[in-house]
Amino acid sequence: MRPDHSNTLVPPPGGSGGRQDSSGARRLLASWKRSQEYGVSAESVDPAWAGDIPDDSLFYQCGQEVLAGLHQSLADEPLSLMLTDADGLVLNRFSGDPSLLRALDRVYLAPGFAFSEREAGTNGLGLALADRVPTLVRADEHYSASLRTYTCAAAPVLDPVTGALEGSVNITTWSKASPGLLVALAQSAAANTSNLMSSRSHHGGQPLRQQGGVFRVQRPRLEPASGTMRAMSVAWLSALEEATSALAAGNVVSAVGEPGSGRATLLGQALRQARPTSRILCASVPAPDLVEDWLALWTPELSKPDTAIILENADFLPEWAAGELAGQVRNILRSRKPDHQYASGAAPSLLWAFTAVDLGNIPSDLTHLAAHVVPVPALRDRSVDVMPLARFAARQTRLRELDFTPAAERALTGHDWPGNVDELIQVVHAAALVTETIDIRHLPPELLGGSGRKLSRMETFERDEICRVLARPGTSVADAASELGISRATIYRRLAKLGIDPRNQAATP
């Protein structure tokens, strides 16, 4: 612990693992500064006790299994293996070294205690969670003196489907021990946990990488459908009006809600209405290892006049990146001339808007910018919007109007759309590619009330035939059974097995 000339604490030279040395040193310094701002003691840690540990999540079950297996092969090593949640709460701990366990108990690095940066200052698991990259914090790189007896390596665990931060795998050893491959070991355990979660969830296969990008928002992209804005729900229009008013007043707006609910679209529409002449860039946060290149790609655009930025998925942004971004914004604002030196009488504005699932998950360096929060309702809470959006998706696919049967409309509006607008557009796009009139037989089985399991070719043919007969107006289930040459009891069994809900058909059961 060494004071500099401004009486702030600075970490020792060096850097954390998982990134190149200069970048790791910058991340370490940023973490120390945050720790000081949080008011963490530089002498000893005093983390909060959380009480009961949640152990019923898929993340916990998979992480427990992975670490238990790893512990069996490392039982004689002076290591402690831990699983934490996204807030740094230690969920479990494995070690075959009694003296290490007793020492960790003295600093509360044990199940039930939280070791985020806010609670314990710079440490391996806290920094891995903040920056979402594998991290190594050695001995005196810890902010708190009481943790400098240890070296900690940690790697974040991301949800294999959504990319959301689930928690971390942390490996702690004595500081005098050689770190060796600690980071690689933690990273491997984190990857195995994510892979196991993927295989045991409803989304089998390899984990998905968080997709990011930067694009300029053009006017046609803003409209959910030509001429349908007035047909949208009161909930959507109210949120749009609120965001527009806040942006017109110069406030930074954060649109919060479920992924795929139209948060970025709403902000784009609001920016276009509030500041019609602005140039709008949408920057969607990529996977953590791509963030550095992603920032370099678009942040030079910040200094250009009347540029509006939509930072999509701001709650996925690592703390180190949020700090660099906030610093660039401050430098741009300081470098601008006073308003009276511009011909128009006012300096070019720098407009900001964010999307996030929850405002509390946005990195601390950016949260002070989000002055106005606009909740965006999920699609299931505004079913009035389903058909206008579905017709828009069909028109975008075929470049002309397509028809929907009443049965298809009932199936679409009756679905709860866990994937929100994104899911709806994918479903309608796939159907529009194969037909001029979208019927229930062109929709996936899960929209018809079933479990969504993959059907065989014969089952698919059988499902389509039953749906075709039931879709005719005035056809009852008994009528359909008679036409298909099966009993009423048989057709009800087939409806259940094939996932067909007769309430979504044109018939009356």
Salt bridges, closest charged atoms under 4 A:
GLU65 OE1 - ARG200 NH2 2.84
ASP105 OD1 - ARG93 NH2 2.90
GLU117 OE1 - ARG34 NE 2.84
ASP131 OD2 - ARG27 NH1 2.79
GLU141 OE2 - ARG138 NH1 3.88
GLU242 OE2 - HIS372 NE2 3.06
GLU258 OE2 - ARG380 NH2 2.33
ASP289 OD1 - ARG209 NH2 3.16
GLU292 OE1 - ARG19 NH2 2.36
GLU292 OE2 - ARG26 NH2 3.43
GLU301 OE1 - ARG279 NH2 2.39
GLU301 OE1 - LYS304 NZ 3.05
GLU324 OE2 - ARG26 NE 3.50
ASP385 OD2 - ARG382 NH1 2.84
GLU401 OE2 - ARG395 NH1 2.52
GLU409 OE2 - ARG391 NH2 2.89
ASP416 OD1 - HIS415 ND1 3.92
GLU423 OE2 - HIS415 NE2 3.48
GLU436 OE2 - ARG398 NH2 2.36
GLU436 OE2 - ARG400 NH2 2.50
ASP439 OD2 - ARG441 NH1 2.82
GLU459 OE2 - ARG453 NH2 3.15
GLU459 OE2 - LYS497 NZ 3.94
GLU462 OE1 - ARG494 NH2 2.69
ASP464 OD1 - ARG463 NH2 2.98
GLU465 OE1 - ARG468 NH2 2.91
GLU483 OE1 - ARG472 NH2 2.32
ASP501 OD2 - ARG503 NH2 2.88
